[in-house]
Amino acid sequence: MSRGETYERVRTALSALRGRYGPCPVRQTTLPVPSPTYDQLCGLAEQSVVDAGVRIRNSRGDTLTVPGGGGWTDPTGAVATGESIEAGACRILEERAGCRCRIEGLLGITILCLTDASDATRDPVYRLGALFDGGRTDDVDGEEWQWRTSTDAPFASSI
């Protein structure tokens, strides 16, 4: 997969989100990853360059989090081919935390430029992560999650 291909697909997704939600915070970063991780991301990019998640809060304002990245994070994952970004975010939330949601807005976007830490000649792979506001609920049935205070809750993690 060429640099231009993932970059253009990320630009298309970003444009679509801005068209639906208007301006929102966009965080951009370059992240060198180990070669095996880079290879996995190249394979994933064949199917999707978009990761999505939903931030849910309970009536006390705590954030629903799931294990990930060595800690607790918003429920995120890859959007499937042919799936809208919003539908993917809702599906991922249901799979990871056992609850459903209704998208109420877009909280932020992360654009990652992923490079092979061992081989600078390999084209970067771009990914877009979108974090949506899923509103409030106290009706969650899953077991692999916890409510965390908002100061403990991270922004969406795409890897």
Secondary structure, 3 states (H helix, E strand, C coil): CCHHHHHHHHHHHHHHHHHHHCCCCEEEEEEEECHHHHHHHHHHHHHCCEEEEEEEECCCCCEEEEEECCEEECCEEECCCCCCHHHHHHHHHHHHHCCCCCCCEEEEEEEEEEEECCCCCCCCEEEEEEEEEEEECCCCCCCCCEEECCCCCCCCCCC
